[in-house]
Amino acid sequence: MFSLTGDTKERRDLGYVSWDDPLASLENSKSKVFRRTVEKEETLFYKFMKGINATPWNKMYTTLTSAAYPLSQVYAHTRIPWVYDTVIAIQKRPTSPTLAVWILYGSKNLWHDMQLTSISYSKDGLLAAVRDIGSGSELLEVKVYELDAHRKIHPCWKRSPIGPETAFQTDQFVYLGVESSGLRSVSLHITNAKHGTDTKEIYLEKDEKVQLELIKPIGQSDIFLRGYNSMKQWIGLIKDSKLKMQDHANGLLVPLSNTIMLMNDSIQIGSKKLSLPPHEFGMNGMLGTDGSVYITTISYGKMSLWKIEKEIFVRMEPTPTHPCEIHLLEDMRVWKRCPYESDRIFEIRSNHLTEILTFPTPLSLRLVKYAVRKGVPYTVIRASTATRPLRGLLVEAYGAYGSCSKRAYPIRWLPWLAAGWAIATIAPRGGRDLGDAWWDGARGALHKYHTFEDTAIGIVSAQMCTGVKASNTILYGRSAGGWCAAQTGQTHPELVGAIYAEVPYVDILRTTTNPSLPLTTMEYEEFGDPIHHPEHFKALAKITPMMTIPSALEGMDMPFVLTRTGLNDKQVAAYEVFKWAIRLRHAGWTVAVGVDHYGGHFAESESALQHFAEDAALLDSLVGYTPPRRHHSTAKHPRATSSR
């Protein structure tokens, strides 16, 4: 088990302000008090589960997930023609941030791996496979393989720890070095591709706030290095074992080639800078095999695909009327995703999109509503066969790092939809659903509250269009989205019946004032720097879930809280979740904590579906609407009231 230790001193003194945390001893994950807390929380969790049958939910998760995304190379999102008439097939897994990868010769499977973080390949038969070898702690290792002329694959060399992206360039292999936590890529290295020898460091990032990322544009041989600190970004070209700085901006920078750069509201093609169509904001792009430039844009969560012809932007399909995702793939292919339809793969042929693969749809869904209310986009879906009244409403929001809201077929929530729930997705500020300005609108300590305000608006909007009451509404978020769920639910307990927070970032002030933690300094621009800015402390103190828990008032039910943590999590330490749960109980709230002993920031793959099923069974029993029956008790587990 990986152990992330914080600061066990109760007093935190910044010079201009100090405060005490009586639960600080929990920040030593090797201590007896931490181990006792783990045992206590597990005991309490299974007391809640007593009498609740999770088996039907487990069956639904297993059946629907495997049916929607069959673990088969037939349903690969990407198929890359490779050496010796082989094909590399890649499928992005739906319930974890991993890839399933096959090397195929005709119908013969030469090699496969179902749990990879990333892959890269060369034109002369070398393949680099990156995976987490740290039981969810994001300790990454690369293994380089060679495919010979007899179509036999041989291991060449391996190295760890490294960053998540790699690339081949002629006879060299390019990768990123990481700091001790493994979460921040800090250096750029090249080595002999086949043997892993003659390794050189060609760039070292000295600014501890900057994260590095390798970028290899689709269909291009050029490799770029991006340095970013929240919205501040720069791009450098890697060539001849050197790094040449190319561009910098306070916003999106996406290199499509050595001479083409996509930005938030424009694209630079050689010496010409073209403005994007009005109200459209850049996402990604590629230089096609036909020599044309293709880009994707976003507006209110709706993505569009464009071809640039003689400085004119031509839509590749009709203007979208609802949120969707468009991902550009190798070999002139496009992956389109929609909240209520199956994933589809298209090929670009003669200025048209030709569908070549449709993923299965084990559950028919329909759009209840997509709208923008008070400036906040939201989408609501339900099963086509669902009848009123709905069992309940599950609302999902994130709103951080410029990450767009989810707009794909909701595999994670299929069992809920099958059970009669509606699913709402909100796009609050802090994401990039309306470009850089939407991200910037909730970036930093002074503006972060906008994320929670927008989420509250979205909850009410979804309830209005579904007719679901607050008592039958669940607000879900994970990681920074867990902060959103926790803070919005605590600020507006009257809006929801439950808060469902996975690995939630909730101890904001203790984390942002402890620069020894892996992500703290990198996130000053995103979340604030209260060490050096008293105004940031004042703003964060109003929106940190750990310090803004309202006491249960007489006569008012408080939301039930279900939260999960992984003991190997380097991004959000398990002690944050435990401290939050204890404080909630002291204020009269009812809380259950699920503990994953082998997972990190993402659930350990073998147990993920079981955890999903347990959580669904518990929340459905507590919050789901059950029509009253005569002479039949409808009693449920008690939610927190002033009598507790």
N, C-alpha and C positions, 0 to 999 in steps of 0.2 A: 504493500500500500504506500502510495506517495503521501507525504505529510507536508502541508503548507502551514507554516507557523507565522503568526502575526506578531503583535506586541502585547505581552501579558501584563504590562503596567496599566493599572486602573486610571491613573491621571494622564491626560493628554494636554500638554501645555504648549501653546503656539506663541507665547509671549504676550500677545494682545488679548488672548482668551484661553481659558482652560476649562476642562470638564472631566468628570469621572465616569468610568464604565465599570460597574461592579461585576460584570460578566466577562471581563477581559481575560481571566484565567482560561477560558475556553479556547483562546487563540493559540494555545499550545496543543496541537493535535496528537501529541505523544503522551499527554498527561493523563493521570487517573480520572480527573474530573471530566475530561473530554470523552474518555472511553465509557465512563458511567452514563454520560449524557446520551451517547449513541445507543447504549443498551436500553435506557429509559424511553427514548423516543421510539425505538422499535417495538417495545412492549406496548406503548400507548397506541401506536399505529395499528397493531393487530388486535387490540381491544376494539377499535373502531370497526375493523373488518369482521369481527365475530358475528356470525349470523348472516353475513353478506356473501352471496355466491358470485364469485368473479369468473367462474368457468364459462358461462355463456358469452361474456365479453371477450374472454381469451379466445374462444372459438371464432368469434366474429373478427377479431383482429388478425388472427392467423389466416383465416379464409379470405377475407376481403383484401388484406395487404398483398398476399401472394397472388391473388387473382388480378389485382390492378397492376402489379409490377412483377410478373413471373421472372424468377431468377434464371433467365435463359438468354443466351446470346442472340436469339431470334429478336428479342426486344431491346437490343442495344440502341442507345441514342446515337452513337457515333460508330461508323465503320470506316476504318482508314486502310486503304490498300498499302501493303508493306512489301518487304523484300521476299524473293523466292515465291511469289504468287500467294503470299499469306495475307491475312486481314487481321487488324487489331480491332476488336469490338469492345465498346465501353458502355456500361450502363450505370447511371447515377442512381444510388440506392435511395428509396423514398423516406425511410425513417431514421437514417443516420448520415453523417457527412462523409460517406465512403463511396468508392467505386468498385464495381465488379468488372473485371477485365479478362478477356479471352484472346489468345492467339490462335487463329483458325487457318486451316488449309483445306479448302472445300468444306465438307461437313465434319472434318476431323478436328478435334480440340487438342492442340499441341501443348497448351499451358493456360492456366487460369489462376486468378486470385480474387477472392470475393470481398476483401477488406482493405483496399488501398486508399491512401490519401490523395495521391496523384501519380501520373505516369508521364514519361517523355520517351522519345525514341529517335533514332538516327536513321539515315538513309542506307547505312551499311550494316544493319542488323543488330544494333545495340538497343536495349530497352532498360530504362531506369524505373523501378517501382518503389514508391515511398509509402511507408506504413507506420502506424503508431505501435511501438513495441513497449509502451509504458503503461499498459492497462488503463487507458483513458487519460493518462497524465500528459498526453501530447509530446511524448518523447519520440521523435521521428528518426527513422533509419531508411537509407536508400540502399537497394540492392541492384546492381547492374548485371544484366544477362546478355548473352550473345546467341543469336540464332545462326547456325551454320548452314552451308549449302545443302545439307542432308535434312534440313528442317528439324534439327535437334537443338534444344536450348540448353545453354550451359551457364552456370553462375560465374561471374568474373571477379567482383569485389563488392564490399559493402562499407558503409560509413554512417556513424551517428555521433552526436546529434546533429541534425541539419534542419534547415527551414523547409516549408512545405512545397516550394516550387523548384524544379530543376529543368535543365535544357541541354541539348547537344549542339555544339557548334564546330563544324568540320571534325577534327580528331580530338577535340577537347570537350570536357563535361563541365557545365557551369552550375554552381549550387550556392546556397546561402549558409553562412555560419550563424549560430544563435548564441545568445547569452545563456547563463546557467539555468534559468527557468525553462528555456526552450520555447518561450512564447514570443520573444522579440528577435527578429532576424537583424543582425548588426553588421555583417561583413559579406563580401562577394569573393568567391573563390573559383579558380579554374584548375582542372587536373586532367591527366591523360584519360581519355574516355574509356579505353579498353582495360587499363591496368590500375587506374586510380593513383598513379605516381606523378612526380614532378608538380605537386600541388603548390599553387601560388595564391596569395591574397592580393586582390587588385583594388579593393576598396574597403575601408573601414568607416562606418558611420559613428562619429564622435558625439553627436547630439542625442542624448538619452531619450528625447521625446519622439524621435523619428523611427519609424518601422520601415523595413525594406521588403520589396516584393519583386519577383522576376515576372516579366511579361514576354510571351512569344506570340505575336499576332498570328491569327489564323492564316495558314498558307504561306507564311513568310519565313525567311531564314534569319532575319534580324532578331536579336534578343535585346530587351530593354530592362533597365532597373528603375523601379519607381521607389522614391522615398516619400513618405507621407506622415503628416501629423494632423489628424482630423482632416479638415478641408485643404490645408496647405500641402501642395504636392510638387514634386519635380520629377523629370524624366531624363534618364541618361541612356545612351546607346553603348552597348558592349561590342567592341570590335578590336581585333588584333591584340587581345589580352589587355585592353585598356577600356576605361569608362569615359565617354565623352558626354558632358552635360548638354542637353538639348532644349529643354523648356521647363518653365515653372509657372504655377498659377495658384490662386486661392479658390480652387474648385476642380471639377472633373478634368482629367487629362488621360486620354486613351490613345496610345500610338497604334495606328493601323499599318504603318510601314515607316521606313526611314524618312519619308517626305510627307506623310499624312498624319495629322493629329486631330482627334475629335475632342471638343470641349463642351461645356454646358450648353451654350447657345450658338455655337459656330463650329466650323471645321476648316482646318488649314490644309490646303492641297497645294504643295509646292509653295509658290510665292503668293497664292491667292487665298484669301480668307472669305468663306461663304457663311452667311447667317443661316441658321436653321429655320425651318418654317415657324411661323408665329405660334407661341404657346407650346412648342415642342422642345424637349430637352434631351441632349445626347445621352446614350447609354453605352453602346458598343458599336463595332463595325468590322468590316473586313474588305480586303482587296480581292475581288473575285478572279477566278481563272480566266474570265472573259476580259479582264483588265478594268472592269467597272468598280466603282466604290459603292459598297452597301453599308447602310448604317441603321441602327435601331434608335428610336426616340421614345420618350414617355411623357404623358400629360394626364394628370389625375389618375395615375395607376394604369392607364391604357397605353399599350405599346404599339408602335407602328414600324414597319419595315420600308425603307426607302432605297431607291437606286438613284445615284447622282449621274445625270447625263448632261454634258455640256453646261455645267453649273446650274442645272435645274433639278429640283428634288421631285422624283416621281414615286408615288405610292405603289407598292407591290400588291396591295389588296385594299378593299374598301376601308374607309375610316372606321376604327373600332368603336363600338357603342357600349362596351363593358370592359372591366379590367382584364388584362391578359399579360402573359409573359412571352417574349420572343427571344430565343437564344440562337446565336449563329454558331454553326458547327463546321467541321472540316468538309472538304469536298463539295462545297456549294449546297450545303444542307441547312435547314432551319427547323428548330424544335419549338413548337407552339404549345402553350399551356393556357388553360382556362379554368376558372373555379368550378364550373359545373359540367365540363366536357372532358373526355379523355385526352391524354397527350397525343400529339400527332407530329410526325416527321415529314418535312417537305423537301423537295429538291427545287432549286432555281433553274428553270429551263426556259430559254427564250423569253425572258421578261415575265414569266409566270411562275407561280408556285404549284408544283405537282405533288400531291400527297402520295407517299410511298409506304408509310407505316402508321397504323393507329393502335394505340395501346388499349387493352381491354377496359371495359367500364362495368365493373361488377355491381355497381349501384347507380341507377338512373337518378340524376339530380336536376333541379331546375333553379333558375334565378328568381328569387323573391323580389329583390330590389337592388339596383345600383343607383346611388344618388350622391349629391354633395349638399350637405346641410350645414349652414353656418360656416361654410368654407372647408368642411372636413369630409373627404370621400369615405364612403363605406359601402360594403357589399354584403348581402345576405342571401344564403342558399339553403335549400332543404331537399329532402328526398322527394322525388316525383310522386311517390305513393303516400307520402305523409299526409295525415288528416288533422284537422283542427279538433280540439286544441292541441298545440304542440306540446311535447314533453318538457321542453325548455329551450333556452337560448344560450349558446356558448359564444362569447365575444373574445376575439384575439386581437392584440395590438402589440407593437414593438416601439418604433419611433426613436431610433438612435443610430449613430455611425453612418447616416445616409443610406441605410438599408431599406429597400422598398418593401412594402407590405406583400404578403403572400397572395399570389393570384393564380394558383395552379389547382388542379384536381386534388381535393383535400384528403389524401390517403390516410393521414393521421386521424382524421375525424370521421371516416366512413362508418365505423360502428355506431358512433353517436347519431349520425344522420339516419342510419337504418333503424335506430331505436326511437326516432321521432323528434330529435332535436334539430333546431336550426343553428347554422354557424354563420356568425358575422365577422368580417374582417374590416378593421378600421385602419386608416392611413394617417396617423397623427404627424404633426410636425416633428422633425428629428430624422425622419426617413427622407427618401428622395423621389417620392411619387409625383412631385411637381418640380423636380430639378433642384439645383443647389440652394436656391432661396428657401425652399421648404425645409431642407436639412438645417440651414443656418438659422431658421426661425425658432428652433428649440435646442440650439447648440450652445454649450457653456452654462455655467451656474446661473447666470442672470436671466436666461431665457428657457431653461429646461422645463419650467412649470407649464409651458405651452403644450408639451406632450400630454400631460395629464388632463389639462382642460379639454383638449381635442378629443381625448379618449372618452371623457364623460359625455361630451356631445354625441359621439358615435354610439355609445351605449343607449342613450335615450332614443336616438334615431332608429336603431335596430328594434328596440322594444315597441316603438310606435308602429312600425310596419309589420310586425309579427303578432302583436297583441299579447306578448309574453310579459308577465309581471316581473318585478324586480326580484321577488322571492324565488323565482325559477330561472334566474340569470346567473351565469358563471362568467367571471372575467379571468381570462388566461393570458399568461406571458412567461417567457423564459429568459434568463440572464438579464440583460438590460430591459427586456420586455417584462421580466419579473418585477423590476423596479416600477415600471408603468402600472402593472396589475396591482401591486401592493399599495402604492401611493394613491392611485385613483380610488381603489376600494376603501382605503382608510379615510380619504378625504370625503368620499361620497358613499358611506356604508348603506345609505338608503336606496342605492341604485342596483345592488347585486345581492344575491343570496349566498354566493361563495366566491372566494379568491383562489385561483389555482395557479401556483407559481412554481415553476421548475428552475432549479439552480438560480434563485433570484438574487440580484445585486441590491441589497437592502441596507447595508451598513455604510452609507456613503461617506459620512464624515470621518469615521475611523480609517476607511480605506484611502480616501484622498489626502489624508494627513499622515500617511505612512509610506514614504517613498521607497522603502525596502521591498514592498510587494511588487510582483512582476509587472503589473499593468498601470500602476499609479501615475508615473511621470508621463507615460505615453498618452494618457487620457486627460491631461490638464486642459487641453484645448477643447475636448469634447464635453467634459463634465465639470471643469472648474479646478482652480488651484487655491484652496483656502489657506495653505501655508503662507503664501506670499500676498494674498489679496483678502483682507477682512470682509469686503463686500461679497466675495464668493462664499465665505463661511456663513454669513447672515442669510444669503439666498438658499444655500443648501440645507441649512438647519430647518427651513420651512418645508422641505420636500424630501427629507430622508426618512424612509419608512421606520427605521429603528427609533427615531425620536419624535414621531408625530402620530403615535397610536392613541386614538380617542378611547376613553373608558366606556364600557358598556353602560348605557343609560337605562334607567328603569322604564319598562314598557316598550323598549326598542330592541328588536333582534339585531345582532351584529352578524356580518357574513361569516360563514364557516370558512376556515382557511386550510387548504391542503397544499403542502409544499414538499418539494423533493430536492435531495442533494446527493452528490457523489463524493465519496471520501478521497478520491484521487483528483479532484477538481483543482486545477491551478489558477483558473480565471476567477471563480467565485468560491472562496474557501467555505467548507462545510460549516465552520464555526459561525459564519454570518447567519446561516439559516437557523441554527440552534439558538443563537442569542435572540433572534427575532421571534421565534416561537415562544421562548420563555417570557419575553416582554409582553407579547400578545396575551398570554394566559394571565399574567399579572394584572392586565387591564380588563379581564373578564371575557376574552374571546376564546372560542373553541378551535383548537389547532391539531392537525395530524401531520406528522413529518415522515415521509418515506425515505429510507436510506439505502443507497446503492454502494455496497462495499467494494465493488470492482469497477465501477464506472467513474468517469471524470466529468468534464463539462457536458459530455454527451453520454447517455446511458450505455452501459456495456451491452453490446449487440444481442447477446443471447438472452438477456433478461429484460430488454426494452419492452417487448410486447407484453410480457407479464406485468410489468409496472404500469403500462398504459391501461391494461385490463383492470387491475386493482383500483386504480384511480377512477376509472370510469364507473365501475360498480359502486364505489363508495359515494362519489358525487351524485350519481343518478339516484341513489337511494335517499340522499339527503335533500336534494334540491329539485329533482324532477317532479313535474306535476302529475298527480294521480287523481283522477275524477273521484269525488266522494261516492261511497257506496253505503246503502242502508245496512245497519247492524254489522258494520265491518270497521275495525280500527284502522286509521291511517296514520298512526303515530310513527314518528321517525326519530333518529338520533337528535337530541336537543342541540339547537344552535345557541350561541352565547347570548345570555340575557343577564340582567342585573342580579338575578338570583344565584348565579354561579359564583 
